[in-house]
Amino acid sequence: MTQDLVEWTVNYIKHRDLVLKKLKDLRVEKDSITAEYKTKTEVYFIMPHLAKEVTTRKEIIICYNTRKNFEMLLDRWDELAKNNSKIIFVNPKSTLDTKWIIRPAIHNRICDEKSLKLGLKAMYETVDEV
């Protein structure tokens, strides 16, 4: 089931580089994809189901857009807002958009705490649930 997340992520990385053409190497490993650019390296961790250790990651996390993953985001929000991770919620087969992206540390600084859950739910609903 994670193969579709891997394929989606590879296509996502390549598509983001279509104009700038800075991607030098793309390595697919067991649970991650490393994109080496001319000026930086990005590691995308394929984590279909978010786990508690997600709060210690400081990279890019790719997960399915499921209710359970969304609830994990809400439950661990305060911890996630302390690091600079980017989480991309994906459904490759969605009839709506296929992804929504959140950087909790940045979002936490600009979002009103009272409307946080409602705003995140609106983003979650832009992609069909897996």
Residue pairs with C-beta under 8 A, 6 or more apart in sequence:
1 48
2 46
2 48
4 92
4 93
5 46
5 48
5 62
5 63
5 64
5 90
5 92
6 28
6 33
6 46
7 92
8 62
8 90
8 92
8 98
9 33
9 44
9 46
9 62
9 90
10 26
10 28
10 33
12 88
12 99
13 23
13 26
13 33
13 35
13 42
13 44
14 23
14 26
17 23
17 37
22 37
22 38
22 39
23 35
23 36
23 37
24 36
24 37
24 38
25 34
25 35
25 36
26 33
26 34
26 35
26 36
27 33
27 34
27 36
31 45
31 46
31 47
32 43
32 44
32 45
32 46
33 43
33 44
33 46
34 41
34 42
34 43
34 44
35 41
35 42
35 43
35 44
42 59
42 60
43 59
43 60
44 59
44 60
44 61
44 62
45 57
45 59
45 60
45 61
45 62
46 62
47 54
47 61
47 62
47 63
48 63
48 64
49 63
49 64
49 66
49 68
49 69
50 61
50 63
50 68
50 69
50 72
50 73
50 87
51 72
52 76
54 61
54 72
54 76
54 80
54 85
54 87
55 76
55 79
55 80
55 82
55 83
56 83
57 83
57 85
58 83
58 84
58 85
59 85
59 86
60 85
60 86
60 87
60 88
61 85
61 86
61 87
61 88
62 88
62 90
63 69
63 87
63 88
63 89
63 90
64 89
64 90
64 91
64 130
65 89
65 90
65 91
65 94
65 99
65 100
65 124
65 127
65 128
65 129
65 130
66 129
66 130
67 129
69 89
70 89
70 120
70 121
70 124
73 80
73 87
73 102
73 104
73 120
74 117
74 120
77 104
77 108
77 116
80 87
80 104
80 105
81 104
81 105
81 107
81 108
82 105
83 104
83 105
84 103
84 105
85 103
85 104
85 105
86 101
86 102
86 103
87 101
87 102
87 103
87 104
88 99
88 100
88 101
89 99
89 100
89 101
89 102
89 124
89 127
90 98
90 99
90 127
91 98
91 99
91 127
91 128
91 129
91 130
92 98
93 128
94 127
94 128
95 128
96 126
96 127
96 128
97 126
97 127
98 127
99 127
100 123
100 124
100 126
100 127
102 120
102 123
111 119
